[in-house]
Amino acid sequence: MSARVFDFTPPLKVYRQHYCERNHRSYRTFAQCAFSSADWVKAFDAGDELPYALVTYCRKNYRFGDQRKVSLWTSRENAEIGKEGIDRSGCGGGCSRRHEIIRLEWVHERSPRIPTGAFSNHHTSETEKH
């Protein structure tokens, strides 16, 4: 008989696309666009591969608008360690303990949900005569 190993880590929310026509070149630029109204988006690990975003939704009562803060991480383990730290001590004044890790999966192409000029009715191929 073999022992079964159960994985009790909860599934993460995944951000793949958003309504944008830009061609993002990194996780950082994708996150800055996907969380465009956040207070800040910063990398907390070195490198370009930062597919995990730790998002805090806490609010200060004297401020209005979006107050999210987004930190980017190279691995889920590093993001979990960061989340455990702010869950334990709080993320500052007005902390409501609303912190979440989100997996970023950006595509190197434009979002297929938004029609671009290439798919308009006026598109002609190179072989057609004008």
DSSP file (Angstrom, degrees, kcal/mol; ACC not computed):
  #  RESIDUE AA STRUCTURE BP1 BP2  ACC     N-H-->O    O-->H-N    N-H-->O    O-->H-N    TCO  KAPPA ALPHA  PHI   PSI    X-CA   Y-CA   Z-CA
    1    1 A M              0   0    0      0, 0.0     2,-0.4     0, 0.0     0, 0.0   0.000 360.0 360.0 360.0 142.0    0.0    0.0    0.0
    2    2 A S        -     0   0    0      1,-0.0     2,-0.3     0, 0.0     0, 0.0  -0.826 360.0-113.0-108.9 150.4    1.2    3.4   -0.7
    3    3 A A        -     0   0    0     -2,-0.4     2,-0.4     1,-0.0    -1,-0.0  -0.594  27.5-132.2 -80.9 139.3    0.5    6.5    1.3
    4    4 A R        -     0   0    0     -2,-0.3     2,-0.6     2,-0.0    -1,-0.0  -0.731  12.0-150.6 -91.4 140.3   -1.7    9.2   -0.2
    5    5 A V        -     0   0    0     -2,-0.4     2,-0.4     2,-0.0    -2,-0.0  -0.952  10.6-157.6-112.2 122.9   -0.6   12.8    0.0
    6    6 A F        -     0   0    0     -2,-0.6     2,-0.7     2,-0.0    -2,-0.0  -0.818   8.9-143.8-102.5 138.9   -3.3   15.4    0.1
    7    7 A D        +     0   0    0     -2,-0.4    -2,-0.0     1,-0.1     0, 0.0  -0.892  18.9 177.5-101.9 111.6   -2.8   18.9   -1.0
    8    8 A F        +     0   0    0     -2,-0.7    -1,-0.1     2,-0.1    -2,-0.0   0.279  37.7 122.9 -98.2  10.6   -4.8   21.2    1.2
    9    9 A T        -     0   0    0      1,-0.1     3,-0.1     3,-0.0    -2,-0.1  -0.571  66.6-119.2 -72.4 131.7   -3.7   24.5   -0.3
   10   10 A P        -     0   0    0      0, 0.0    -1,-0.1     0, 0.0    -2,-0.1  -0.377  31.0-100.5 -70.2 149.1   -6.7   26.4   -1.5
   11   11 A P        -     0   0    0      0, 0.0     2,-0.3     0, 0.0     0, 0.0  -0.369  39.4-125.6 -66.7 149.6   -7.0   27.2   -5.2
   12   12 A L        -     0   0    0     -3,-0.1     2,-0.2     1,-0.0    90,-0.1  -0.655  17.2-109.1 -96.3 151.9   -6.0   30.7   -6.2
   13   13 A K  E     -a  102   0A   0     88,-0.7    90,-2.7    -2,-0.3     2,-0.4  -0.568  38.8-146.2 -69.0 142.1   -8.0   33.3   -8.1
   14   14 A V  E     -a  103   0A   0     -2,-0.2     2,-0.6    88,-0.2    90,-0.2  -0.963  12.2-158.7-121.2 129.9   -6.4   33.7  -11.5
   15   15 A Y  E     +a  104   0A   0     88,-2.6    90,-2.7    -2,-0.4     3,-0.1  -0.935  28.2 151.9-104.1 115.5   -6.2   36.9  -13.6
   16   16 A R        +     0   0    0     -2,-0.6    91,-0.5     1,-0.4     2,-0.3   0.784  61.3  12.0-107.8 -45.1   -5.7   36.1  -17.3
   17   17 A Q        -     0   0    0     89,-0.1    -1,-0.4    94,-0.0     2,-0.3  -0.926  52.8-178.4-135.5 156.3   -7.2   38.9  -19.3
   18   18 A H        -     0   0    0     -2,-0.3     2,-1.6     2,-0.1    93,-0.2  -0.932  49.2 -83.3-145.0 168.3   -8.6   42.3  -18.7
   19   19 A Y  S    S+     0   0    0     -2,-0.3     2,-0.3    15,-0.1    -2,-0.0  -0.568  81.9 117.5 -82.6  91.1  -10.1   44.8  -21.1
   20   20 A C        -     0   0    0     -2,-1.6    91,-0.7     2,-0.1    94,-0.2  -0.989  55.8-149.8-153.1 147.3   -7.0   46.4  -22.6
   21   21 A E        +     0   0    0     -2,-0.3     2,-0.1    89,-0.1    89,-0.1   0.293  63.2 112.7-104.3   8.8   -5.5   46.7  -26.0
   22   22 A R        -     0   0    0     87,-0.1     2,-0.8     1,-0.1    89,-0.2  -0.446  66.7-131.1 -80.9 155.8   -1.9   46.9  -24.8
   23   23 A N        -     0   0    0     -2,-0.1     2,-0.1    87,-0.1    87,-0.1  -0.862  28.6-150.0-104.9  95.8    0.7   44.2  -25.4
   24   24 A H        -     0   0    0     -2,-0.8     3,-0.1    83,-0.3     4,-0.0  -0.397  13.1-165.9 -71.8 141.2    2.2   43.7  -22.0
   25   25 A R        +     0   0    0      1,-0.1     2,-0.3    -2,-0.1    -1,-0.1   0.486  66.9  17.7-106.0  -5.8    5.8   42.6  -21.9
   26   26 A S  S  > S-     0   0    0      1,-0.1     4,-2.0    23,-0.0     5,-0.1  -0.970  77.8-104.0-155.9 167.5    6.1   41.5  -18.3
   27   27 A Y  H  > S+     0   0    0     21,-0.7     4,-2.8    -2,-0.3     5,-0.2   0.865 118.7  57.3 -63.3 -35.6    4.1   40.5  -15.2
   28   28 A R  H  > S+     0   0    0     20,-0.3     4,-2.5     2,-0.2    -1,-0.2   0.932 108.5  43.3 -63.7 -46.4    4.8   44.0  -13.7
   29   29 A T  H  > S+     0   0    0      2,-0.2     4,-1.5     1,-0.2    -1,-0.2   0.863 114.2  51.9 -69.5 -33.8    3.3   45.9  -16.6
   30   30 A F  H  X S+     0   0    0     -4,-2.0     4,-3.1     2,-0.2     5,-0.2   0.939 112.3  45.8 -63.4 -45.9    0.3   43.4  -16.7
   31   31 A A  H  X S+     0   0    0     -4,-2.8     4,-2.7     1,-0.2    -2,-0.2   0.893 109.3  54.5 -65.1 -40.1   -0.3   44.0  -13.0
   32   32 A Q  H  < S+     0   0    0     -4,-2.5    -1,-0.2    -5,-0.2    -2,-0.2   0.845 115.6  40.3 -62.8 -32.3    0.1   47.8  -13.3
   33   33 A C  H >< S+     0   0    0     -4,-1.5     3,-1.2    -5,-0.2    -2,-0.2   0.897 115.7  48.5 -81.6 -43.3   -2.6   47.7  -16.0
   34   34 A A  H 3< S+     0   0    0     -4,-3.1    -2,-0.2     1,-0.3     3,-0.2   0.852 124.1  33.1 -66.4 -34.0   -4.9   45.1  -14.3
   35   35 A F  T >< S+     0   0    0     -4,-2.7     3,-2.0    -5,-0.2    -1,-0.3  -0.346  80.1 147.8-111.9  48.5   -4.7   47.0  -11.0
   36   36 A S  T <   +     0   0    0     -3,-1.2    -1,-0.1     1,-0.3    -2,-0.1   0.745  69.3  47.8 -62.9 -26.6   -4.5   50.4  -12.6
   37   37 A S  T 3  S+     0   0    0     -3,-0.2    -1,-0.3    -4,-0.1    31,-0.1   0.387  86.0 117.0 -96.6   6.3   -6.3   52.3   -9.8
   38   38 A A  S <  S-     0   0    0     -3,-2.0    31,-0.2    -6,-0.2     3,-0.1  -0.316  76.4-117.6 -69.5 155.8   -4.3   50.7   -7.0
   39   39 A D  S    S-     0   0    0     29,-2.7     2,-0.3     1,-0.2    30,-0.2   0.931  89.5 -15.9 -58.2 -46.8   -2.2   52.9   -4.7
   40   40 A W  E     -b   69   0A   0     28,-0.7    30,-2.5     2,-0.0     2,-0.4  -0.992  48.4-152.5-157.3 156.1    0.9   51.1   -5.9
   41   41 A V  E     +b   70   0A   0     -2,-0.3     2,-0.3    28,-0.2    30,-0.2  -0.980  31.3 169.7-128.9 116.2    2.2   47.9   -7.6
   42   42 A K  E     -b   71   0A   0     28,-2.5    30,-2.7    -2,-0.4     2,-0.5  -0.954  35.2-122.1-132.4 148.2    5.7   46.9   -6.5
   43   43 A A  E     -b   72   0A   0     -2,-0.3    30,-0.2    28,-0.2     4,-0.1  -0.777  21.3-177.6 -85.9 127.0    7.9   43.9   -7.0
   44   44 A F        +     0   0    0     28,-2.7     2,-0.3    -2,-0.5    29,-0.2   0.442  69.9  53.1-104.1  -3.6    9.0   42.3   -3.6
   45   45 A D  S    S-     0   0    0     27,-0.6     2,-0.2     2,-0.1    27,-0.1  -0.909  90.9-107.9-123.4 155.9   11.2   39.7   -5.2
   46   46 A A  S    S+     0   0    0     -2,-0.3     2,-0.1    -3,-0.0     3,-0.1  -0.530  74.4  47.5 -80.8 150.3   14.0   40.1   -7.7
   47   47 A G  S    S-     0   0    0     -2,-0.2    -2,-0.1     1,-0.1     3,-0.0  -0.438  83.9 -90.4 113.6 174.9   13.6   39.1  -11.3
   48   48 A D  S    S+     0   0    0     -2,-0.1     2,-1.3     1,-0.1   -21,-0.7   0.668  99.5  84.0 -98.9 -22.1   11.1   39.4  -14.2
   49   49 A E        +     0   0    0     -3,-0.1    -1,-0.1   -23,-0.1   -23,-0.0  -0.694  48.8 148.4 -86.4  93.1    9.0   36.3  -13.5
   50   50 A L        +     0   0    0     -2,-1.3    24,-0.2     1,-0.1    23,-0.1  -0.615   4.2 156.1-125.4  68.9    6.6   37.6  -10.9
   51   51 A P        +     0   0    0      0, 0.0    53,-3.5     0, 0.0     2,-0.5   0.440  51.6  77.8 -82.8   2.4    3.4   35.6  -11.4
   52   52 A Y  E     -DC  73 103A   0     21,-1.9    21,-2.8    51,-0.2     2,-0.5  -0.948  58.9-166.4-117.7 127.8    1.9   36.0   -7.9
   53   53 A A  E     -DC  72 102A   0     49,-3.1    49,-3.0    -2,-0.5     2,-0.7  -0.941   8.8-156.4-113.0 125.6    0.2   39.2   -6.7
   54   54 A L  E     -DC  71 101A   0     17,-3.1    17,-2.3    -2,-0.5     2,-0.5  -0.907  20.5-166.8 -98.4 114.7   -0.5   39.8   -3.0
   55   55 A V  E     -DC  70 100A   0     45,-3.4    45,-2.5    -2,-0.7     2,-0.5  -0.888  11.1-159.6-111.1 129.9   -3.3   42.3   -2.9
   56   56 A T  E     -DC  69  99A   0     13,-2.3    13,-1.3    -2,-0.5    43,-0.2  -0.930   7.2-174.3-107.0 131.1   -4.5   44.2    0.2
   57   57 A Y        +     0   0    0     41,-2.8    11,-0.1    -2,-0.5    42,-0.1   0.174  37.9 134.4-105.7  14.3   -8.0   45.6    0.2
   58   58 A C        -     0   0    0     40,-0.3     2,-0.4     9,-0.1    37,-0.2  -0.307  39.7-150.7 -72.1 151.2   -7.7   47.5    3.5
   59   59 A R        -     0   0    0     35,-0.9     2,-0.5     7,-0.0    -1,-0.1  -0.929  14.0-139.4-127.6 144.5   -9.0   51.0    3.7
   60   60 A K    >   -     0   0    0     -2,-0.4     3,-1.6     1,-0.1    34,-0.1  -0.889  22.7-136.5 -96.0 132.7   -8.2   54.1    5.7
   61   61 A N  T 3  S+     0   0    0     -2,-0.5    -1,-0.1     1,-0.3    33,-0.0   0.781 100.3  55.3 -63.1 -29.0  -11.4   55.9    6.8
   62   62 A Y  T 3  S+     0   0    0      2,-0.0     2,-0.3    -3,-0.0    -1,-0.3   0.487  99.0  74.6 -86.2  -1.5  -10.1   59.4    5.9
   63   63 A R    <   -     0   0    0     -3,-1.6     2,-0.3     2,-0.1     4,-0.1  -0.848  65.7-151.5-112.7 149.7   -9.2   58.5    2.3
   64   64 A F        +     0   0    0     -2,-0.3     2,-0.0     2,-0.1    -2,-0.0  -0.720  52.1  27.1-111.2 163.7  -11.5   58.0   -0.6
   65   65 A G  S    S-     0   0    0     -2,-0.3     2,-0.3     2,-0.0    -2,-0.1  -0.247 104.4 -15.4  85.9-171.7  -11.2   55.8   -3.8
   66   66 A D        +     0   0    0      1,-0.1    -2,-0.1   -29,-0.1    -9,-0.0  -0.515  52.1 175.0 -71.8 126.9   -9.3   52.6   -4.4
   67   67 A Q        +     0   0    0     -2,-0.3    -1,-0.1   -10,-0.1    -9,-0.1   0.105  27.3 139.3-120.8  20.2   -6.7   51.9   -1.7
   68   68 A R        -     0   0    0    -31,-0.1   -29,-2.7   -11,-0.1   -28,-0.7  -0.317  35.3-158.4 -65.0 148.8   -5.5   48.5   -2.9
   69   69 A K  E     -bD  40  56A   0    -13,-1.3   -13,-2.3   -30,-0.2     2,-0.5  -0.996   5.1-159.8-127.8 137.5   -1.8   47.8   -2.7
   70   70 A V  E     -bD  41  55A   0    -30,-2.5   -28,-2.5    -2,-0.4     2,-0.4  -0.969   7.3-172.4-125.3 123.4   -0.2   45.0   -4.9
   71   71 A S  E     -bD  42  54A   0    -17,-2.3   -17,-3.1    -2,-0.5     2,-0.4  -0.947  17.1-141.6-113.4 138.3    3.1   43.3   -4.2
   72   72 A L  E     -bD  43  53A   0    -30,-2.7   -28,-2.7    -2,-0.4   -27,-0.6  -0.795  18.8-172.5-104.6 141.1    4.5   40.9   -6.8
   73   73 A W  E     - D   0  52A   0    -21,-2.8   -21,-1.9    -2,-0.4     3,-0.1  -0.919  29.5-135.7-134.2 153.8    6.3   37.7   -6.0
   74   74 A T  S    S+     0   0    0     -2,-0.3     2,-0.3   -24,-0.2    -1,-0.1   0.773  88.4  22.7 -79.8 -27.7    8.3   35.0   -7.8
   75   75 A S  S  > S-     0   0    0      1,-0.1     4,-2.0   -23,-0.1     5,-0.2  -0.943  71.8-120.7-139.7 159.1    6.6   32.0   -6.1
   76   76 A R  H  > S+     0   0    0     -2,-0.3     4,-2.7     1,-0.2     5,-0.2   0.877 114.0  57.6 -64.2 -37.0    3.5   31.1   -4.2
   77   77 A E  H  > S+     0   0    0      2,-0.2     4,-2.2     1,-0.2    -1,-0.2   0.924 107.3  46.4 -61.1 -45.2    5.5   30.2   -1.2
   78   78 A N  H  > S+     0   0    0      1,-0.2     4,-2.2     2,-0.2    -1,-0.2   0.901 113.3  49.3 -64.2 -40.3    7.1   33.6   -1.0
   79   79 A A  H  X S+     0   0    0     -4,-2.0     4,-2.5     2,-0.2    -2,-0.2   0.887 109.9  51.7 -65.9 -38.2    3.7   35.3   -1.4
   80   80 A E  H  X S+     0   0    0     -4,-2.7     4,-2.8     2,-0.2    -2,-0.2   0.899 109.0  50.5 -64.1 -40.8    2.3   33.0    1.3
   81   81 A I  H  X S+     0   0    0     -4,-2.2     4,-1.8     2,-0.2    -2,-0.2   0.921 112.0  47.6 -62.9 -43.4    5.1   34.1    3.7
   82   82 A G  H  X S+     0   0    0     -4,-2.2     4,-1.9     2,-0.2    -2,-0.2   0.897 112.8  48.8 -62.3 -40.8    4.4   37.7    2.9
   83   83 A K  H  X S+     0   0    0     -4,-2.5     4,-2.7     1,-0.2     5,-0.2   0.900 108.2  53.5 -67.3 -41.1    0.7   37.2    3.5
   84   84 A E  H  X S+     0   0    0     -4,-2.8     4,-2.0     1,-0.2    -1,-0.2   0.892 108.1  52.5 -59.9 -38.7    1.3   35.4    6.8
   85   85 A G  H  X S+     0   0    0     -4,-1.8     4,-2.3     1,-0.2     5,-0.3   0.931 114.2  39.3 -63.6 -46.8    3.3   38.4    7.9
   86   86 A I  H  X S+     0   0    0     -4,-1.9     4,-1.8     1,-0.2    -2,-0.2   0.798 113.9  55.3 -77.9 -25.4    0.7   41.0    7.2
   87   87 A D  H  < S+     0   0    0     -4,-2.7    -1,-0.2    -5,-0.2    -2,-0.2   0.890 113.5  42.9 -66.4 -37.8   -2.1   38.7    8.4
   88   88 A R  H  < S+     0   0    0     -4,-2.0    -2,-0.2    -5,-0.2    -3,-0.2   0.915 131.6  19.7 -75.0 -44.7   -0.3   38.4   11.7
   89   89 A S  H  < S-     0   0    0     -4,-2.3     3,-0.2    -5,-0.2    -3,-0.2   0.579 107.2-115.0-106.3 -11.1    0.8   42.0   12.2
   90   90 A G     <  -     0   0    0     -4,-1.8    -1,-0.2    -5,-0.3    -3,-0.1  -0.022  19.2-101.6  91.2 158.3   -1.6   44.0   10.0
   91   91 A C  S    S-     0   0    0      1,-0.4     2,-0.2    -4,-0.1    -1,-0.1   0.218  77.1 -72.1-103.3  14.1   -0.7   46.0    6.9
   92   92 A G  S >  S-     0   0    0     -3,-0.2     3,-1.3    -6,-0.1    -1,-0.4  -0.759  85.5 -13.6 127.2-174.2   -1.0   49.4    8.6
   93   93 A G  T 3  S+     0   0    0      1,-0.3    -3,-0.0    -2,-0.2     0, 0.0  -0.353 127.9  24.8 -61.2 137.7   -3.7   51.7   10.0
   94   94 A G  T 3  S+     0   0    0      1,-0.2   -35,-0.9   -34,-0.1     2,-0.3   0.648  81.4 166.3  82.8  15.7   -7.1   50.7    8.9
   95   95 A C    <   +     0   0    0     -3,-1.3    -1,-0.2   -37,-0.2    -3,-0.0  -0.492  17.1 178.4 -69.0 126.3   -6.2   47.0    8.3
   96   96 A S        -     0   0    0     -2,-0.3    -1,-0.1     2,-0.1     3,-0.1   0.224  49.8-112.1-109.8  11.1   -9.3   44.9    7.9
   97   97 A R  S    S+     0   0    0      1,-0.2     2,-0.9   -11,-0.1    -2,-0.1   0.794  70.5 142.2  62.5  31.7   -7.4   41.6    7.3
   98   98 A R        +     0   0    0      2,-0.0   -41,-2.8     0, 0.0     2,-0.4  -0.780  19.4 146.6-102.9  87.1   -8.6   41.5    3.7
   99   99 A H  E     - C   0  56A   0     -2,-0.9     2,-0.3   -43,-0.2   -43,-0.2  -0.960  20.5-179.3-125.6 140.7   -5.5   40.1    1.9
  100  100 A E  E     - C   0  55A   0    -45,-2.5   -45,-3.4    -2,-0.4     2,-0.5  -0.995  23.0-138.8-144.3 143.7   -5.5   37.8   -1.1
  101  101 A I  E     - C   0  54A   0     -2,-0.3   -88,-0.7   -47,-0.2     2,-0.4  -0.904  23.7-170.7-102.7 131.9   -3.0   36.1   -3.4
  102  102 A I  E     -aC  13  53A   0    -49,-3.0   -49,-3.1    -2,-0.5     2,-0.5  -0.976  18.8-133.6-125.1 134.2   -3.8   36.1   -7.1
  103  103 A R  E     -aC  14  52A   0    -90,-2.7   -88,-2.6    -2,-0.4     2,-0.5  -0.753  20.2-147.9 -86.7 129.2   -2.0   34.2   -9.8
  104  104 A L  E     +a   15   0A   0    -53,-3.5     2,-0.3    -2,-0.5   -88,-0.2  -0.860  20.1 175.4 -99.9 128.6   -1.2   36.3  -12.9
  105  105 A E        -     0   0    0    -90,-2.7     2,-0.2    -2,-0.5    -2,-0.0  -0.742  13.2-176.7-129.8  82.9   -1.2   34.6  -16.3
  106  106 A W        -     0   0    0     -2,-0.3     2,-0.4   -89,-0.0   -89,-0.1  -0.569  17.5-137.7 -84.7 147.3   -0.7   37.3  -18.8
  107  107 A V        -     0   0    0    -91,-0.5   -83,-0.3    -2,-0.2     4,-0.1  -0.800  11.5-133.5-102.2 142.9   -0.7   36.5  -22.5
  108  108 A H  S    S+     0   0    0     -2,-0.4     2,-0.2   -85,-0.1    -1,-0.1   0.519  87.1  67.8 -75.0  -3.6    1.9   38.0  -24.8
  109  109 A E  S    S-     0   0    0      1,-0.1    -2,-0.2   -86,-0.1   -85,-0.2  -0.652  97.1 -85.2-111.2 168.8   -0.9   38.8  -27.3
  110  110 A R        -     0   0    0     -2,-0.2   -89,-0.1     1,-0.1    -1,-0.1  -0.364  58.5 -85.7 -70.3 154.9   -3.7   41.3  -27.2
  111  111 A S    >   -     0   0    0    -91,-0.7     3,-1.1   -89,-0.2    -1,-0.1  -0.384  28.8-144.3 -63.1 131.1   -6.9   40.2  -25.5
  112  112 A P  T 3  S+     0   0    0      0, 0.0    -1,-0.2     0, 0.0     4,-0.1   0.606  93.2  73.3 -72.7  -8.7   -9.2   38.3  -28.0
  113  113 A R  T 3  S+     0   0    0    -95,-0.1   -94,-0.1     1,-0.1    -2,-0.1   0.727  89.5  64.5 -75.6 -20.6  -12.3   39.9  -26.3
  114  114 A I  S <  S-     0   0    0     -3,-1.1     2,-0.2   -94,-0.2    -1,-0.1  -0.903  86.5-128.9-108.0 121.6  -11.6   43.3  -27.8
  115  115 A P        -     0   0    0      0, 0.0     2,-0.2     0, 0.0    -2,-0.1  -0.463  27.0-160.8 -68.3 136.7  -11.8   43.6  -31.6
  116  116 A T    >   -     0   0    0     -2,-0.2     3,-1.6    -4,-0.1     4,-0.0  -0.566  36.5 -92.6-108.2 176.3   -8.7   45.2  -33.1
  117  117 A G  G >  S+     0   0    0      1,-0.3     3,-1.4    -2,-0.2     5,-0.1   0.772 119.2  68.1 -60.4 -27.9   -8.2   46.8  -36.5
  118  118 A A  G 3  S+     0   0    0      1,-0.3    -1,-0.3     5,-0.1     5,-0.0   0.731 103.6  44.1 -66.3 -21.3   -7.0   43.5  -38.0
  119  119 A F  G <  S+     0   0    0     -3,-1.6    -1,-0.3     3,-0.0    -2,-0.2   0.139  88.5 118.0-110.3  19.8  -10.5   42.1  -37.6
  120  120 A S  S X  S-     0   0    0     -3,-1.4     3,-1.2     1,-0.1    -3,-0.0  -0.300  78.5-108.4 -80.3 170.4  -12.5   45.0  -38.9
  121  121 A N  T 3  S+     0   0    0      1,-0.2    -1,-0.1    -2,-0.0    -4,-0.0   0.665 115.6  60.9 -71.2 -16.9  -14.7   45.0  -42.0
  122  122 A H  T 3  S+     0   0    0     -5,-0.1     2,-0.3     2,-0.1    -1,-0.2   0.295  75.3 121.9 -95.5   9.5  -12.2   47.1  -43.9
  123  123 A H    <   -     0   0    0     -3,-1.2     2,-0.4    -6,-0.0    -5,-0.1  -0.554  39.6-173.6 -76.7 132.8   -9.3   44.7  -43.6
  124  124 A T        -     0   0    0     -2,-0.3     2,-0.1     4,-0.0    -2,-0.1  -0.963  19.5-126.1-124.2 145.5   -7.9   43.5  -46.9
  125  125 A S    >   -     0   0    0     -2,-0.4     3,-0.7     1,-0.1     0, 0.0  -0.371  27.8-108.9 -83.5 169.0   -5.3   40.8  -47.5
  126  126 A E  T 3  S+     0   0    0      1,-0.2    -1,-0.1    -2,-0.1    -2,-0.0   0.750 116.1  57.3 -70.2 -23.1   -2.1   41.4  -49.4
  127  127 A T  T 3  S+     0   0    0      2,-0.1    -1,-0.2     0, 0.0     2,-0.2   0.659  86.3  94.9 -83.7 -16.1   -3.3   39.2  -52.3
  128  128 A E  S <  S-     0   0    0     -3,-0.7     2,-0.3     1,-0.1    -4,-0.0  -0.502  78.2-121.0 -76.4 145.2   -6.4   41.2  -52.9
  129  129 A K              0   0    0     -2,-0.2    -2,-0.1     1,-0.1    -1,-0.1  -0.646 360.0 360.0 -84.7 142.4   -6.3   43.9  -55.6
  130  130 A H              0   0    0     -2,-0.3    -1,-0.1    -6,-0.0    -2,-0.0   0.421 360.0 360.0 -93.1 360.0   -7.1   47.4  -54.5
